[in-house]
Amino acid sequence: MKTIHLWDLPTRAFHWLLVAAIGAAWFTGEQAGSWMVWHGRIGILIIGLISFRLAWGVVGSTYARFANFVRGPAVIADYLRGRWHGHGHNPLGALSVLGLLGLISLQLGTGLFATSDDSGFNGFLQSLVGSGLSERLTGLHHLGFDILLVLIGLHFAAIVFYTHFKKDNLLKPMLTGKKQVERGEDARGGRWPALVLALLIAFGAMWAASGAWLPPPPPPPASSW
């Protein structure tokens, strides 16, 4: 057995920041009222995190790249037959990652155009769509989070299953970045230029989602008194 560097620091930081941010988004959304201001801010943070991960999946280190773990049905079949011996996300884990990233992205997209009946807080880009479409997107936003909670529960259950039944601790490498393996190579790539590029993409996405580029709303009509 030898120890390899599996998960780089940016990947681990993304993972745990996303866990904390989704928890905070759930809490603030449940509280509603004035908490919706923070719900919106946390949503912008999650947009930055997801955008960073999508970019890092292209320019990051070996095991963080989508090309390393997103495979076709043949590889999934080999994994189910016990013929897959890679590191990082296994072929089934890759489907879980893609499902979570896709659903979170959909959740973010609907939230940007959603409207809140009780607090008066609207998504940052809500002014770009009509009220009818905004209400439908708001309904999808609520439904999407319920589905997201189910996927998160399945993700957690998979971690427990692999740890206790397959004796493959998935949590420790995401904390330390290292894993003991019989054969394998350290992660390569993901240097400073790649990190700067991914961060720039993340901040650009946050700025675009914040609606800062939209013209200010017109002033209220002057009083006739």
N, C-alpha and C positions, 0 to 999 in steps of 0.2 A: 504494500500500500504506500502511496505517496500523496502529498498534499499539493493541490493545484489552486491557483487563483481563478475562481469561477465567476463570481459576480463583482463587477467594478463598483466603485463608490457611487458614481452617479446613478446607476441602476438601483442600488440599495436605497439611496436617499429618495429617489422617486417613489419606490414601493412604499416606504413607511410614511412619507409625506402624504401620499394618496390615501392611505389607510386613515390617517388622522383627519385629512380634509373631508373625506366622505362621512366620517363620523360626525364632524362638526356641521356639515351640510344637513345631515339627518336631524341633528338636535335643533338647529336654528329653524329648519323648516317645520318641525313639529311645534315649536313655540309660537311661530307666526308673529303677528303684530310687528313691533319695532325690530324684532330679531330678523325680519326679512331683509333688512339692509345688510346685515352680516351674511345672511344666506347668499345674497347676490355677490358680495365680495369673495366669499369662499368659492362660489361657482367660477369666478374669473380666475382664481388661483388654480382650480382644477383644470380649467382650460389650458393654462400654462403648463401644468404638469403633463397632461395628455399630449400636448403638442411637442413637449420636450421628448417624451418617450417615443413618439412616432419618428421624430428626427433621429433620436439615439438608436432606434432600431435599424437605421440605415448607416449611420456614421460611427456608431459606438463600438465597443470591444466585441470580441468573437461571439460569446454566448448571449449577448444582448441583442444581436442582430437578427432581424426576422428571417433572413436567408438561412440562418443556422438552425432554426427550429420550426419554421412553418413549412411543412412538407405535404405531399399528396396522400391519397388513400392507400397506396402501396406501402408507404413507410408506416402508416398507422396500423395496417394489417400485420406488418413485420413486428411492430411493437407488441401487439396483442398476442402474437405467437412466441414472444420472448426472444426475438432476433435483433432487437434494437439495443445498442450498447453505447449510446452517446451520453453527453453530459448537458447540464442546463435543463431547459424545458423539454420534457419528452413530447412525442407527437400528440398525445391526448391533452397534456398540459398546455400545448400550443393552442389548441382549440379553446380551452378555457381562457387563456390570455386574450385571444382575439375576440371572444364573446364579451368579456368584461370591457375591453377597450371600446368595442363597437357600441355596446349599450350605454356606457358612460358618455361617449361622444353624442349619442342620440339624446340622452338626458340633458346634456349641456345645450345642445341645439334647441330643444324645445323650451328650455328654461330662459334662453335669451329673448324669446318672443312671447313668453307667458305673461299673464296678468294676475294680480292677486285681488280678490274681491274684498277681503276683510281689512287688509293693511294699506291698500292703495299703492303698494310697491309693484312696479312693472319691470319686466326684463329689460336689459339695457338696450336691446334692439327692437322692443315692442312697437315703437312708433313706425317701423318699416312695414308692418302688416296691418290688415284691417282687424276690427274688433272680433268679428266672427271667427277668423282663422286663429287669432290669438287665444280665444276661448277653447278651441279644439286642441291647440298645442298645449294649453294648460292642463287639459284632461290627460293628454298623452304623457305629460311630465309627471303627473301623480301616478299614473299606471306604470310608467317606466321604472319608477323608483321601487315599487313593489316587486317587479321582476328582478331588478338589480339586487335586492335583498336576498332573493332566492338564489341567484348565482353566487353571491358572496358566501351564503351558507354552504352551497355545494363545494365551493373553493376551499373553505375551511375544513369541511368533512374530508376532502381529498388529502389535505395535509395530514390530518389525523390518521387516515387510513395508511398512507405511505409510511408514516413514522412508526406506527405500532404494529402493522401487519407485514409490510414489506421491508421494514428496518432501514428505510431510506429517509433520513431526517432532512426535509426540505426547508425547514425554518432556520436551522443553524447557519447554512451557507448564506442566506439572505441577511443574516446579522453580521457575520464575520467576513464574508466574501470568499471563504476558503472551503474546500471539500476534500475528503480523503477518497481516493480512487485507486483502482489497480492500474489502469492505463489512462493517460490523458495528458493534454498540454494546457499550459497557462493561457488565459485569455490574452489576446493581442489586440492592439489598436485602441481607439477611443482616447487619443491624446488631447492635449490642450486645444489645438485648432478645432477639432471635432466638437469638443465641449462648448467652446465659445459659439460655434455655429448653431448648435442645438439650443443654447440659451437665447441667442438672438431670435431664433424662430419662435421660441416660447414666449418671449416678451412681446414680439410682434403680434402673436395671436391674442395675447391678453389685451393689448392696446386696441386691436380691431374689435374684439368682443365687448370691450367696455363702452363702445359707442362714442368715444372721445372725438371721433372724426365727424360726427353728425352735427349739423347746424343747431344752434341753441333754439329752444322752443320760442315761439313769438310771445311778446309780453301780453299780459291780460289787457283787455280793453279798458280805456280810461273811464273813470266814474263820471257820470253826468251831473253829479251833485257839485 
